[in-house]
Amino acid sequence: MELSLWTLLLILLDWFLVPVSVIRPDNVNTGEGGTISDSYTTGEIPFSPGKVVRKFLVVPEGASWMDVKIVNTEVSEEVVSDRLFYLHCVQMNKLSSYRDDEMATRFYLSNESGEEVNRCMAVKSGTIEVCISQFWKSEGVGPVSLEVRFRGVTPSPSEITLSSQNGCVSKVVLKSKIRSARIEPVGKLKTWHKTVGPSASKTKLFPLGSGYRDEILPFRLGSKYTSRPIWSLELEYNFKQLEDGKVTASLPNINELLYESPLDGQMCMIYDENKQLLWCTDAWPTGIHLCKGMYTARVCLRHEKPNLLTELKETALLLTRPLSDPISVSAFKTLAGTITKSEKFSAAVIEQGEERNIYLKVEYPKIPKGAEVGDLFTGTITYCKRSNREKGWGGENRPGGYTIKYILPPKAENDSEKAPSLKKETSSEVDEAKVQVVSNYVIPNLKNRIATCKKVELKHKDVFDQEYTEINALIEKYKDNRLEELDDLKMELLQLRVDWAVREMNEKPTKDTFDLVIETCNKVLDAIPDAVFQITPVAKVDFDDIDDKTRDEKEYVKYKKSLVKALSTKLLTHLKTEHGVDAEIEKDLQIIAKYIDTSDPVIHQLKMERYAKLGNFASSITHLNKL
C-alpha cells in the first residue's frame, strides 16, 4: 500500500502534537457605561481538603496594589477545627523572576461565619494569577468567598532621584484612574550606599596552578593531561567603619548571576585589622555586623581569559549600610514652597481621573559620619493613605512603596574665609599597633598619675614638680599618634598646673608667684587651637549654631571652659599686681566677653576688680552687688 506524502506528514504531526493551554483572564472592567470597576468577587466556592482554585485577572490600568479578602461564608457542622489555607498570587513580567512579583502566605479560617482574612500585594499592569487552596491534611468542608479589589494612584515618574542636577527637588504627578484616593505622601531614606575603589598596588592577575581544582574540564588525551587554564584576579579594598553596624559588600554588575554569569567564579572576603577572616560571600552577598575600625575586603574573580579580567581591575566595591536614623523626605504643594519651606503637602483627596502635583525635597538630612559627596541614599515613598471608612479592609498603601534616591550634593566652601580646623593635620602615617598600645596602657597610666597629682599637698611641691615633668614628657613622647585623649590629658595637666600655681600664690602672694600664675595661664592659652580665637567678635557665641563640618561643637565647648578659666585667672592675677589696667588687660577682657554671658559672675568679678583698680569705686560696688 502506497502512502502519499500528505498522509505521512499527518502521521508525523500526530506524533509530535503538544497540548497548549490557553487562559482567558477575567476582566474587572464590568462597570456600567464602560466605567472601570476596581473589584472582582467569586461568590461562594466550596472547599475541601486538597482543592485548588485558580483565577486569572486583568489588572486595571492605574492600579498600584490589590487587596485580597477571603471570607468564611457559613458555619459547617463537619468542620471540627480551624482549616489551613494557602494563598499564592503571582504576576509574570519581562526580564524579571517570578519571585519579584509574588505573594505567598498561609492562614487559618475558623468555623465562624463572617471571619475574614486580608492580604495586599503590589501589582503592575498585565495579568495576575490568584490561587487559593485548602491543605490536603486540613480536615473540614465549607464554602469560602474570594474578593479582590484594586487600588492606588499612578505616580509619574515612578522612580525618583534627588540630586544636584535637579536641585534636589523632584516634581511628581499623581493621578487616580480607578477611584477616589486619599493622598498623604510619606518618604524615608533608610539605606546608605558608598563605593570604594580598589588599591592599585594590591591588585593581582595571575594564572592558577595545574590540577583538578584550578582548571576547567580537565581530561586525558592519550598519555597527556589536557585542560583549560584559569586566571584569577584579586582586588583589595580598604574601608573604615566609623560606627558599629551592619555592612553588605557587593559588586552590582557582577553579583546575582550564577548560571548565566560570564565569570567562572566570584568571592568576596572581609578581614579585620589583624588579618582575621570575618565573612565570606559569593554571588548573593549578605551583610555582617562590624565593630568600629579598619577593614579589608578581598574580591577574587576567575575566568579563562586574562583580557576579560584586565577590564575589571577598576571595579568598585559597593558598601551598603542601613541608617539607624532614617532621613525624611518632605512634600510641598508648589515649587516655591521648597525654597521658602512653606506650603507643605499634608493630605488631600483626589477624585477619579483627577491629577495632583507635589514636589519632593530632603529638607534637613541627618548625614551619617563618613558620608561624602556622591554617596547614594535610597528608600521608599508611599502616596496613599486609607480613609477612616475603609479601616479593616486591605492595606494602608502600596506594599514596598516606590523607590526614591538621594545623591549627596556638595556643600559650599569659602576658601578665603575658611575657619581653621581644630584637628591637627599631619602627613605622617600612624602605626596602628602603637596606637593600640598607647590607648590600652599609656593613657590609663597617665590618667592615674594625674589623679594622684591632684591629691598632692602644697608642702610636697618637689613631688608635684617631678610628677608634672614626667607626665608632660610622656605626653610629648606619644603625641604623634593623633589621639584626642592625649590632647585632653595635656589640657588637664596644664589646668592642674594653674590650680597649683594659684594655691602657691594664695599661700605666698609675691611677685614670683604672680608671674608663675600668669605664665602657666599663657601655656594653657597657647595649647588652645587658633580656631577658637578667630570666631567673629560678638557679645555671645551660640555654640549650637556652629557649622559641624568645620568646627566640632563638643570640642568648642571643651576649649571654651579651659579658655574662660585660664583668661579669668590670668586677669584676676594681673589686677592683683601693682601694674595698672593696661591695653593687654582690656584686650583679654574683650576676648573673654565673647564666650560667656555678660550676666555671668566671672564678668562681674573681673569688672569689679578693674573698676577698683581704676579708682571708680561706685561702679565697682555696682558689680559687687551683682555677684
Backbone hydrogen bonds, N-H to C=O, Kabsch-Sander energy under -0.5 kcal/mol:
donor,donor_aa,acceptor,acceptor_aa,energy
8,L,4,S,-1.9
9,L,5,L,-2.2
10,L,6,W,-2.2
11,I,7,T,-2.0
12,L,8,L,-2.4
13,L,9,L,-2.4
14,D,10,L,-1.9
15,W,11,I,-1.2
16,F,12,L,-1.2
17,L,14,D,-0.6
22,V,20,V,-0.5
23,I,21,S,-0.6
24,R,22,V,-0.5
26,D,56,F,-3.5
28,V,58,V,-0.5
30,T,28,V,-2.4
31,G,35,T,-1.2
34,G,31,G,-1.2
35,T,32,E,-1.1
37,S,28,V,-0.5
40,Y,148,V,-2.9
42,T,146,L,-2.5
45,I,144,V,-2.2
47,F,142,G,-2.2
50,G,134,Q,-1.9
51,K,48,S,-2.1
53,V,132,I,-2.6
55,K,130,V,-2.5
57,L,55,K,-0.5
57,L,128,I,-2.8
58,V,26,D,-2.1
59,V,57,L,-0.6
59,V,126,G,-3.0
63,A,60,P,-1.7
64,S,151,R,-2.5
65,W,151,R,-1.8
66,M,121,M,-2.7
67,D,149,R,-3.3
68,V,119,R,-3.6
69,K,147,E,-3.0
70,I,117,V,-2.4
71,V,145,S,-2.2
72,N,115,E,-2.8
73,T,71,V,-0.8
73,T,143,P,-1.0
74,E,143,P,-0.6
79,V,76,S,-0.8
80,V,78,E,-0.6
83,R,109,L,-2.7
85,F,83,R,-0.5
85,F,107,F,-3.1
86,Y,133,S,-2.5
87,L,105,T,-2.9
88,H,131,C,-3.0
89,C,103,M,-2.9
90,V,129,E,-1.9
91,Q,101,D,-2.3
92,M,127,T,-0.5
96,S,93,N,-1.1
100,D,97,S,-1.4
101,D,98,Y,-1.2
102,E,99,R,-0.6
103,M,89,C,-2.8
105,T,87,L,-2.4
107,F,85,F,-1.9
109,L,83,R,-2.4
112,E,110,S,-1.9
114,G,72,N,-3.3
115,E,112,E,-1.5
117,V,70,I,-2.2
119,R,68,V,-2.3
121,M,66,M,-2.0
123,V,64,S,-1.6
126,G,59,V,-0.6
128,I,57,L,-2.7
129,E,90,V,-2.6
130,V,55,K,-3.4
130,V,128,I,-0.5
131,C,88,H,-2.7
131,C,129,E,-0.6
132,I,53,V,-2.4
133,S,86,Y,-1.9
134,Q,51,K,-1.8
135,F,84,L,-2.3
138,S,135,F,-1.4
139,E,137,K,-0.8
142,G,47,F,-1.9
144,V,45,I,-2.3
145,S,71,V,-2.4
146,L,43,G,-0.7
147,E,69,K,-2.5
148,V,40,Y,-3.2
149,R,67,D,-2.8
150,F,38,D,-3.6
151,R,65,W,-3.0
154,T,175,K,-3.1
156,S,173,V,-1.4
160,I,403,T,-1.9
162,L,405,K,-3.1
163,S,161,T,-0.6
166,N,163,S,-0.8
167,G,164,S,-1.0
168,C,163,S,-3.3
169,V,166,N,-1.1
170,S,360,L,-1.8
172,V,358,I,-2.8
173,V,156,S,-2.4
174,L,172,V,-0.6
174,L,356,R,-3.1
175,K,154,T,-1.5
176,S,354,E,-1.7
177,K,175,K,-0.7
181,A,350,I,-2.4
183,I,181,A,-0.6
183,I,348,A,-4.0
184,E,182,R,-0.5
184,E,383,Y,-3.3
186,V,382,T,-2.4
187,G,329,V,-0.7
188,K,380,T,-2.3
189,L,327,I,-2.9
190,K,188,K,-0.6
190,K,378,T,-1.4
191,T,378,T,-2.2
192,W,321,R,-3.3
193,H,376,L,-3.7
194,K,319,L,-2.5
196,V,317,L,-2.4
199,S,236,E,-2.8
200,A,198,P,-0.6
202,K,199,S,-0.9
203,T,199,S,-0.5
203,T,200,A,-0.8
204,K,234,E,-2.2
206,F,232,S,-2.2
208,L,230,I,-2.7
216,I,228,R,-2.5
219,F,226,T,-2.6
221,L,224,K,-2.8
222,G,220,R,-0.6
224,K,221,L,-1.6
226,T,219,F,-2.9
226,T,224,K,-0.6
228,R,216,I,-1.8
230,I,214,D,-0.7
231,W,303,H,-3.0
232,S,206,F,-3.0
233,L,301,L,-3.2
234,E,204,K,-2.8
234,E,232,S,-0.5
235,L,233,L,-0.5
235,L,299,V,-2.7
237,Y,297,A,-2.9
239,F,295,Y,-2.3
241,Q,293,G,-3.4
242,L,240,K,-0.8
245,G,290,L,-2.3
247,V,288,I,-2.6
248,T,320,T,-2.0
250,S,318,L,-2.2
254,I,251,L,-2.1
255,N,251,L,-3.2
256,E,283,A,-3.1
261,S,258,L,-1.0
264,D,302,R,-2.6
265,G,302,R,-1.0
267,M,300,C,-1.6
268,C,281,T,-2.6
269,M,298,R,-2.8
270,I,279,W,-2.4
271,Y,296,T,-3.3
272,D,276,Q,-1.5
275,K,272,D,-1.8
278,L,270,I,-3.2
279,W,270,I,-1.2
281,T,268,C,-2.6
288,I,247,V,-2.2
290,L,245,G,-3.0
290,L,288,I,-0.6
293,G,241,Q,-2.2
295,Y,239,F,-2.7
296,T,271,Y,-2.4
297,A,237,Y,-3.0
298,R,269,M,-3.2
299,V,235,L,-2.7
299,V,297,A,-0.5
300,C,267,M,-3.0
301,L,233,L,-2.6
301,L,299,V,-0.5
302,R,265,G,-2.1
303,H,231,W,-2.2
309,L,305,K,-1.2
310,T,306,P,-2.1
311,E,307,N,-1.1
312,L,309,L,-1.3
313,K,310,T,-1.4
315,T,312,L,-1.5
317,L,196,V,-2.8
318,L,250,S,-2.9
319,L,194,K,-3.6
319,L,317,L,-0.6
320,T,248,T,-2.5
320,T,318,L,-0.6
321,R,192,W,-2.8
321,R,319,L,-0.5
323,L,190,K,-3.0
327,I,189,L,-2.3
329,V,187,G,-2.0
330,S,328,S,-0.5
330,S,361,K,-2.7
332,F,359,Y,-2.5
333,K,343,E,-2.8
338,T,334,T,-0.6
338,T,335,L,-0.9
339,I,335,L,-0.5
339,I,336,A,-1.0
340,T,336,A,-2.3
341,K,337,G,-1.5
342,S,337,G,-1.0
345,F,331,A,-2.6
346,S,344,K,-0.7
348,A,183,I,-2.0
350,I,181,A,-2.5
353,G,176,S,-4.7
354,E,351,E,-2.1
356,R,174,L,-2.3
358,I,172,V,-2.3
359,Y,332,F,-2.1
360,L,170,S,-2.8
361,K,330,S,-2.2
362,V,168,C,-0.6
363,E,361,K,-0.8
367,I,365,P,-1.2
371,A,368,P,-1.5
374,G,408,L,-2.2
375,D,372,E,-2.1
376,L,193,H,-2.0
377,F,406,Y,-2.5
378,T,191,T,-2.1
379,G,404,I,-2.0
380,T,188,K,-1.5
381,I,402,Y,-2.0
382,T,186,V,-2.3
385,K,182,R,-1.9
390,E,387,S,-1.4
391,K,388,N,-1.3
393,W,390,E,-1.7
401,G,398,R,-1.8
402,Y,381,I,-2.3
404,I,379,G,-1.9
405,K,160,I,-2.6
406,Y,377,F,-2.7
407,I,162,L,-2.9
408,L,375,D,-2.7
408,L,406,Y,-0.6
415,D,413,E,-0.8
417,E,414,N,-0.6
418,K,415,D,-0.7
432,E,430,V,-0.9
435,V,431,D,-2.2
436,Q,432,E,-2.1
437,V,433,A,-1.7
438,V,434,K,-2.5
439,S,435,V,-2.7
440,N,436,Q,-2.4
441,Y,437,V,-2.2
442,V,437,V,-1.2
443,I,438,V,-2.8
445,N,441,Y,-1.5
446,L,442,V,-2.4
447,K,443,I,-2.4
448,N,444,P,-1.9
449,R,445,N,-2.1
450,I,446,L,-2.4
451,A,447,K,-2.2
452,T,448,N,-1.8
453,C,449,R,-2.0
454,K,450,I,-1.5
455,K,452,T,-1.2
456,V,453,C,-1.3
460,H,457,E,-1.3
461,K,459,K,-0.6
464,F,460,H,-1.7
465,D,461,K,-2.7
466,Q,462,D,-1.9
467,E,463,V,-2.3
468,Y,464,F,-2.9
469,T,465,D,-2.1
470,E,466,Q,-2.2
471,I,467,E,-2.7
472,N,468,Y,-2.3
473,A,469,T,-1.9
474,L,470,E,-2.0
475,I,471,I,-2.2
476,E,472,N,-2.1
477,K,473,A,-1.7
478,Y,474,L,-1.7
479,K,476,E,-0.5
481,N,478,Y,-1.4
482,R,479,K,-1.1
484,E,482,R,-0.6
486,L,483,L,-0.8
487,D,483,L,-1.0
488,D,484,E,-2.2
489,L,485,E,-2.4
490,K,486,L,-2.3
491,M,487,D,-2.2
492,E,488,D,-2.5
493,L,489,L,-2.5
494,L,490,K,-2.1
495,Q,491,M,-2.3
496,L,492,E,-2.0
497,R,493,L,-1.9
498,V,494,L,-2.0
499,D,495,Q,-2.4
500,W,496,L,-2.2
501,A,497,R,-2.2
502,V,498,V,-2.5
503,R,499,D,-2.1
504,E,500,W,-2.0
505,M,501,A,-2.4
506,N,502,V,-2.5
507,E,503,R,-1.7
508,K,504,E,-3.0
510,T,508,K,-2.0
514,F,510,T,-2.1
515,D,511,K,-2.4
516,L,512,D,-2.0
517,V,513,T,-1.9
518,I,514,F,-2.2
519,E,515,D,-2.4
520,T,516,L,-2.3
521,C,517,V,-2.2
522,N,518,I,-1.9
523,K,519,E,-1.5
524,V,520,T,-1.6
525,L,521,C,-2.1
526,D,522,N,-2.2
527,A,523,K,-1.3
528,I,524,V,-0.7
528,I,525,L,-0.6
532,V,529,P,-1.3
533,F,529,P,-0.5
533,F,530,D,-0.6
534,Q,530,D,-0.9
535,I,532,V,-0.7
538,V,536,T,-0.7
541,V,594,K,-1.1
542,D,540,K,-0.5
543,F,541,V,-0.9
545,D,542,D,-1.6
546,I,543,F,-0.8
551,R,547,D,-2.2
553,E,551,R,-0.5
556,Y,552,D,-2.2
557,V,553,E,-2.3
558,K,554,K,-2.2
559,Y,555,E,-2.6
560,K,556,Y,-2.5
561,K,557,V,-1.7
562,S,558,K,-1.5
563,L,559,Y,-2.8
564,V,560,K,-2.6
565,K,561,K,-2.2
566,A,562,S,-2.4
567,L,563,L,-2.8
568,S,564,V,-2.5
569,T,565,K,-2.1
570,K,566,A,-2.3
571,L,567,L,-2.7
572,L,568,S,-2.5
573,T,569,T,-2.0
574,H,570,K,-2.3
575,L,571,L,-2.6
576,K,572,L,-1.0
577,T,573,T,-0.7
577,T,574,H,-1.1
582,D,580,G,-1.2
586,E,582,D,-1.6
587,K,583,A,-2.2
588,D,584,E,-2.2
589,L,585,I,-2.1
590,Q,586,E,-1.7
591,I,587,K,-1.9
592,I,588,D,-2.4
593,A,589,L,-1.3
594,K,591,I,-1.4
595,Y,592,I,-0.9
596,I,592,I,-1.0
600,D,597,D,-1.8
603,I,600,D,-0.7
604,H,600,D,-1.5
605,Q,601,P,-2.4
606,L,602,V,-2.3
607,K,603,I,-2.6
608,M,604,H,-2.3
609,E,605,Q,-2.1
610,R,606,L,-2.4
611,Y,607,K,-2.9
612,A,608,M,-2.0
613,K,609,E,-2.1
614,L,610,R,-1.8
615,G,611,Y,-0.7
616,N,611,Y,-2.3
617,F,615,G,-1.4
620,S,616,N,-1.6
621,I,617,F,-2.5
622,T,618,A,-1.8
623,H,619,S,-1.9
624,L,620,S,-1.6
625,N,621,I,-2.2
626,K,622,T,-0.6
627,L,624,L,-1.1
